[in-house]
Amino acid sequence: MKIFNIITGLNNGGAESILYRLCIHDINYKHIVISLMDEGKYGPLLKKAGIEVYCLNMPAGRLTLSGLYKLFKLIRNFKPNVVQTWMYHADLIGGVIARLAGIKNIFWNIRHTTLEPGKSKRSTIFIAKLCAKLSKRVPKGIVCNAEKAVEIHGSIGYDTSKMTVIANGYDLSNLRAIPNSQAQLKKELGDVFPLIGMVSRFDPVKEHFDLLDAFAIVKKKGLPHKLVLVGYKINALNIVLIEKIQLLGLKDEVLLLDQRTDIPTIMNSLDLHVLSSSTEAFPNVLAEAMACNTPCVTTDVGDAAHIVGDTGWVVPPKNPQALADAILIALNEQQSDPSTWLSRKAACRKRIADNFSIETMIDRYHRVWMNT
């Protein structure tokens, strides 16, 4: 089986990371990856793993006739058994071009749960609504990564009868408990422990300011923890973030580590991982933290509550006080009831292993491609 994966781009992101995992761990099918733009972060990594990658080099938000023609020719030349597209622009462009090239086994992939002005780009909302109109004709099936995505997209006209939810899967050989992880981080940062943290790019929907407001409340209770933030644009050049930290008097309490490649070490070094987003689909960071035995506090967005289950704490979004209260409850348990805390850590890992392994995800994709 040849699977033709068409994706908008290959920069850092949830869809891109899932595509990468799917391609490198699926040993039964041959995967080929087409980026509408350039190689980004994951192109070289895919090539290193032996996956063929082709780039159409179209500018962000723009189509070129040469790019469309190259895509058409690639599909006609490879004659894939399945075309799997990723994200709205690729769903639309890849789906239509694959149809014109004579492919019937076309499957879209939806990774969003919010399509609201102010939270999503107007162009993204427009493309999603256009895809909704075409969903009855172009794709044979539609993969969503969250139950909430089915509800949201059904409400704007997508054909929900074609939709299948496939939760993200994780390579648990990499995401695991790492002995002496804090010692590794201490060599770089000094003695900054104990730590709570959030791994997430700087984006309005991630609500970093809500987390900082919550952390300010936590610090007033006298807890010794520092807050570590990791992700794209989380650095000293982010003026608005620096100003917010200074305004709250947290200059010496918050560490900004930018993007990292040692996320398992970071997750293992935290006492608690916190997600403060106002919208998500299937937040990878929760599963990644839990796979490393790190309990989580999260806002009730997308499938976050489903991921956490009864192993952590779920609070309403856009509510720093509720977020602070949950953090305090979690840290109080850690300090006052160590045996319960150890059981909770083990339960985090078990929940991810039982429900969200990479093998489970790949098996579900195979079933969709073969049985739809």
C-alpha positions as CSV (number, residue, x, y, z in Angstrom):
1,M,0.0,0.0,0.0
2,K,1.3,3.4,-1.0
3,I,-0.1,6.3,1.2
4,F,0.3,9.8,-0.2
5,N,0.3,12.3,2.7
6,I,-0.4,15.9,1.6
7,I,0.1,18.5,4.3
8,T,0.0,22.3,4.3
9,G,3.5,22.6,5.7
10,L,6.1,20.7,7.8
11,N,6.9,23.3,10.5
12,N,6.5,22.7,14.2
13,G,2.9,21.8,15.1
14,G,0.6,19.0,16.3
15,A,-0.5,17.8,12.9
16,E,3.0,17.8,11.6
17,S,4.3,15.8,14.6
18,I,1.5,13.2,14.3
19,L,2.2,12.8,10.6
20,Y,5.9,12.3,11.3
21,R,5.1,9.6,14.0
22,L,2.7,7.9,11.7
23,C,5.1,7.7,8.8
24,I,8.2,6.5,10.7
25,H,6.3,3.9,12.9
26,D,4.1,2.4,10.2
27,I,6.2,-0.5,8.9
28,N,3.5,-2.1,6.9
29,Y,2.7,0.7,4.4
30,K,4.9,2.9,2.2
31,H,4.4,6.6,3.1
32,I,5.2,9.5,0.8
33,V,4.9,13.1,2.1
34,I,4.0,16.2,0.1
35,S,4.3,19.7,1.6
36,L,2.4,22.5,-0.1
37,M,5.1,24.8,1.2
38,D,8.7,23.9,2.2
39,E,10.5,21.2,4.3
40,G,10.1,23.1,7.6
41,K,11.2,21.2,10.7
42,Y,10.0,17.7,9.8
43,G,11.1,17.4,6.2
44,P,14.7,16.7,7.0
45,L,13.6,14.3,9.9
46,L,11.4,12.4,7.6
47,K,14.1,12.1,4.9
48,K,16.5,10.9,7.6
49,A,14.0,8.2,8.4
50,G,13.9,7.1,4.8
51,I,10.5,8.7,3.9
52,E,10.3,10.4,0.5
53,V,9.4,14.1,0.8
54,Y,8.4,16.5,-2.0
55,C,7.9,20.2,-1.6
56,L,5.7,22.3,-3.8
57,N,7.2,25.6,-2.4
58,M,4.0,27.6,-2.6
59,P,4.0,30.7,-0.5
60,A,1.9,30.7,2.7
61,G,-1.7,31.4,1.8
62,R,-1.1,31.5,-1.9
63,L,-1.5,29.0,-4.8
64,T,0.7,28.7,-7.8
65,L,-0.1,27.0,-11.0
66,S,3.4,25.4,-11.0
67,G,2.7,24.0,-7.5
68,L,-0.7,22.6,-8.5
69,Y,0.6,21.0,-11.6
70,K,3.5,19.5,-9.8
71,L,1.1,18.0,-7.2
72,F,-1.1,16.6,-10.0
73,K,1.9,15.0,-11.8
74,L,3.2,13.5,-8.5
75,I,-0.1,11.8,-7.9
76,R,-0.4,10.5,-11.4
77,N,3.1,9.2,-11.4
78,F,3.0,7.5,-8.0
79,K,-0.6,6.2,-8.4
80,P,-1.1,5.9,-4.6
81,N,-3.6,3.5,-3.1
82,V,-4.7,6.2,-0.6
83,V,-4.4,10.0,-0.4
84,Q,-4.4,11.2,3.2
85,T,-4.6,15.0,3.5
86,W,-3.7,17.0,6.7
87,M,-5.3,20.3,7.7
88,Y,-7.9,22.5,5.8
89,H,-5.8,23.9,3.0
90,A,-4.3,20.5,2.2
91,D,-7.8,18.9,2.5
92,L,-9.1,21.3,-0.1
93,I,-6.2,21.5,-2.5
94,G,-5.0,17.9,-2.1
95,G,-8.5,16.5,-2.2
96,V,-9.5,18.3,-5.4
97,I,-6.3,17.7,-7.2
98,A,-6.3,14.0,-6.2
99,R,-9.9,13.7,-7.6
100,L,-8.8,15.3,-10.8
101,A,-5.9,12.8,-10.9
102,G,-8.3,9.9,-10.7
103,I,-7.9,8.9,-7.0
104,K,-11.0,7.8,-5.2
105,N,-9.6,6.8,-1.8
106,I,-9.2,10.3,-0.4
107,F,-9.2,10.9,3.3
108,W,-9.2,14.3,5.0
109,N,-7.8,15.1,8.4
110,I,-9.3,17.7,10.7
111,R,-7.2,19.0,13.6
112,H,-9.2,22.0,14.9
113,T,-12.1,22.3,17.4
114,T,-12.6,26.1,17.2
115,L,-13.7,28.1,14.2
116,E,-14.5,31.5,15.7
117,P,-13.5,35.0,14.5
118,G,-10.7,36.3,16.8
119,K,-9.5,32.7,17.6
120,S,-9.1,31.5,14.0
121,K,-8.0,33.4,10.9
122,R,-10.7,34.5,8.6
123,S,-9.0,32.7,5.7
124,T,-9.0,29.5,7.8
125,I,-12.7,29.8,8.5
126,F,-13.4,30.4,4.9
127,I,-11.5,27.4,3.7
128,A,-13.1,25.2,6.4
129,K,-16.6,26.3,5.2
130,L,-15.6,25.6,1.6
131,C,-14.4,22.1,2.6
132,A,-17.8,21.6,4.4
133,K,-19.6,22.1,1.1
134,L,-17.3,19.7,-0.6
135,S,-17.2,17.1,2.1
136,K,-20.1,15.0,0.6
137,R,-18.3,14.7,-2.7
138,V,-14.5,14.8,-2.4
139,P,-13.3,12.6,0.5
140,K,-14.2,9.0,1.1
141,G,-13.6,9.5,4.8
142,I,-12.7,12.2,7.3
143,V,-10.4,11.6,10.3
144,C,-10.8,13.9,13.3
145,N,-8.5,13.8,16.3
146,A,-11.1,14.8,18.8
147,E,-14.8,14.2,19.5
148,K,-15.3,18.0,19.8
149,A,-14.1,18.4,16.2
150,V,-16.9,16.2,14.9
151,E,-19.5,18.4,16.7
152,I,-18.0,21.7,15.6
153,H,-17.5,20.7,12.0
154,G,-20.9,19.0,11.7
155,S,-22.4,22.3,12.8
156,I,-21.0,24.1,9.8
157,G,-22.1,21.5,7.3
158,Y,-19.4,18.8,7.2
159,D,-20.7,15.3,6.4
160,T,-20.4,13.7,9.8
161,S,-21.4,10.3,8.5
162,K,-17.9,10.1,7.0
163,M,-16.1,11.1,10.2
164,T,-14.0,8.8,12.4
165,V,-12.2,9.9,15.5
166,I,-8.6,8.7,15.8
167,A,-6.8,9.9,19.0
168,N,-3.2,10.9,18.7
169,G,-0.7,8.2,19.4
170,Y,2.6,8.4,21.2
171,D,6.0,6.6,21.1
172,L,6.2,5.5,24.7
173,S,9.8,4.3,24.3
174,N,10.8,8.0,24.2
175,L,8.1,9.4,26.5
176,R,8.9,7.6,29.8
177,A,10.4,8.1,33.2
178,I,14.0,9.4,33.0
179,P,16.1,8.9,36.1
180,N,18.0,11.9,37.3
181,S,16.2,14.2,34.8
182,Q,16.4,17.1,37.3
183,A,20.1,16.6,37.7
184,Q,20.5,17.0,33.9
185,L,18.5,20.2,33.9
186,K,20.2,21.5,37.0
187,K,23.6,21.5,35.1
188,E,22.1,24.0,32.6
189,L,19.8,26.1,34.8
190,G,21.1,25.7,38.3
191,D,19.0,24.8,41.3
192,V,15.6,26.0,40.1
193,F,13.5,23.3,41.6
194,P,10.7,22.5,42.5
195,L,9.0,23.3,39.2
196,I,5.6,23.5,37.6
197,G,5.5,24.2,33.9
198,M,3.7,24.5,30.6
199,V,5.1,23.3,27.2
200,S,3.3,25.3,24.5
201,R,4.1,27.8,21.8
202,F,3.2,31.5,22.5
203,D,-0.2,32.0,21.0
204,P,-3.3,33.9,22.2
205,V,-5.3,30.6,22.5
206,K,-2.7,29.2,24.9
207,E,-3.6,31.9,27.4
208,H,-0.1,32.2,28.9
209,F,-1.3,35.4,30.7
210,D,-4.0,33.4,32.5
211,L,-1.4,30.9,33.7
212,L,0.8,33.8,34.9
213,D,-2.1,35.3,36.8
214,A,-2.8,31.9,38.3
215,F,0.8,31.4,39.2
216,A,0.9,34.8,41.0
217,I,-2.0,33.6,43.1
218,V,-0.1,30.4,43.9
219,K,3.0,32.3,44.9
220,K,1.0,34.4,47.4
221,K,0.4,31.1,49.3
222,G,4.1,30.8,49.9
223,L,4.8,27.8,47.7
224,P,8.5,27.5,46.7
225,H,7.8,26.4,43.1
226,K,9.1,28.3,40.1
227,L,7.3,28.3,36.7
228,V,9.0,27.1,33.5
229,L,7.6,28.0,30.1
230,V,8.8,26.1,27.0
231,G,7.9,26.7,23.4
232,Y,8.1,28.8,20.3
233,K,8.5,32.6,21.1
234,I,8.9,31.8,24.8
235,N,12.1,33.9,25.2
236,A,13.5,37.3,26.3
237,L,12.6,38.8,22.9
238,N,8.9,38.4,23.6
239,I,8.3,41.9,25.0
240,V,4.6,41.5,25.9
241,L,5.4,38.3,27.8
242,I,8.3,39.9,29.7
243,E,6.1,43.0,30.5
244,K,3.4,40.7,32.0
245,I,5.9,38.8,34.1
246,Q,7.3,42.0,35.4
247,L,3.9,43.5,36.1
248,L,3.1,40.5,38.3
249,G,6.4,40.7,40.1
250,L,7.4,37.3,38.9
251,K,10.7,38.2,37.2
252,D,12.7,35.8,39.4
253,E,10.1,33.1,39.5
254,V,9.5,32.4,35.8
255,L,12.0,30.7,33.4
256,L,11.6,31.1,29.6
257,L,13.3,28.3,27.8
258,D,12.1,28.8,24.2
259,Q,11.8,25.7,21.9
260,R,13.5,22.5,23.2
261,T,14.4,19.1,21.8
262,D,14.5,17.5,25.2
263,I,10.8,17.6,26.1
264,P,10.9,14.2,27.9
265,T,13.6,15.6,30.2
266,I,11.6,18.7,30.8
267,M,8.4,16.8,31.6
268,N,10.2,14.5,34.0
269,S,11.6,17.5,35.8
270,L,8.2,19.0,36.6
271,D,6.2,18.3,39.7
272,L,3.1,19.3,37.7
273,H,2.3,20.2,34.1
274,V,-0.4,22.9,33.5
275,L,-2.3,23.7,30.3
276,S,-4.2,27.0,30.4
277,S,-5.6,27.1,26.8
278,S,-8.9,28.6,25.8
279,T,-9.2,26.2,22.9
280,E,-7.6,22.9,21.8
281,A,-8.4,19.8,19.8
282,F,-6.3,17.0,21.2
283,P,-3.6,18.7,23.3
284,N,-0.5,16.6,22.8
285,V,1.4,18.1,25.8
286,L,-1.0,16.5,28.3
287,A,-0.4,13.0,26.9
288,E,3.4,13.7,26.7
289,A,3.5,14.8,30.3
290,M,1.4,12.0,31.6
291,A,3.5,9.4,29.7
292,C,6.5,10.7,31.7
293,N,4.5,10.1,34.9
294,T,3.8,13.9,35.4
295,P,0.3,14.7,36.6
296,C,-1.6,17.6,34.9
297,V,-3.9,20.4,35.6
298,T,-5.8,21.5,32.4
299,T,-8.6,23.7,31.2
300,D,-11.7,21.9,29.9
301,V,-10.9,22.3,26.2
302,G,-11.2,19.9,23.3
303,D,-10.5,16.3,24.4
304,A,-8.3,17.5,27.4
305,A,-10.7,16.0,30.0
306,H,-10.8,12.7,28.1
307,I,-7.0,12.5,28.0
308,V,-6.6,13.3,31.7
309,G,-9.4,11.1,32.9
310,D,-9.3,10.8,36.7
311,T,-5.5,11.2,36.9
312,G,-5.5,15.0,37.1
313,W,-7.6,18.2,37.5
314,V,-9.8,19.9,34.9
315,V,-11.0,23.5,35.3
316,P,-13.0,26.0,33.2
317,P,-11.0,28.0,30.6
318,K,-10.3,31.7,31.1
319,N,-10.5,31.4,34.9
320,P,-7.1,32.1,36.6
321,Q,-8.5,31.6,40.1
322,A,-9.9,28.1,39.3
323,L,-6.6,27.3,37.7
324,A,-4.7,28.4,40.8
325,D,-7.0,26.5,43.1
326,A,-6.4,23.3,41.2
327,I,-2.6,23.8,41.2
328,L,-2.7,24.4,44.9
329,I,-4.8,21.2,45.5
330,A,-2.4,19.2,43.4
331,L,0.7,20.4,45.1
332,N,-0.9,20.0,48.5
333,E,-1.5,16.3,47.7
334,Q,2.1,15.9,46.6
335,Q,3.4,17.3,49.8
336,S,0.9,15.9,52.3
337,D,0.1,12.5,50.8
338,P,3.2,11.1,49.0
339,S,1.8,7.6,48.6
340,T,-1.3,8.9,46.8
341,W,0.8,11.1,44.7
342,L,3.0,8.2,43.6
343,S,-0.1,6.2,42.7
344,R,-1.4,9.2,40.7
345,K,1.9,9.4,38.7
346,A,1.7,5.7,37.8
347,A,-1.9,6.1,36.8
348,C,-0.9,8.9,34.4
349,R,1.5,6.7,32.5
350,K,-0.9,3.7,32.5
351,R,-3.7,5.8,31.0
352,I,-1.6,6.9,28.1
353,A,-0.2,3.4,27.5
354,D,-3.7,1.9,27.6
355,N,-5.4,4.4,25.3
356,F,-3.0,6.5,23.3
357,S,-0.1,4.4,22.1
358,I,1.4,4.9,18.6
359,E,0.5,1.3,17.7
360,T,-3.2,1.9,18.5
361,M,-3.2,5.0,16.3
362,I,-1.6,3.3,13.3
363,D,-4.0,0.4,13.6
364,R,-7.0,2.8,13.5
365,Y,-5.6,4.6,10.4
366,H,-5.2,1.2,8.7
367,R,-8.8,0.3,9.5
368,V,-10.1,3.6,8.1
369,W,-8.1,3.3,4.9
370,M,-9.0,-0.3,4.3
371,N,-12.6,-0.5,5.5
372,T,-14.2,2.8,4.8
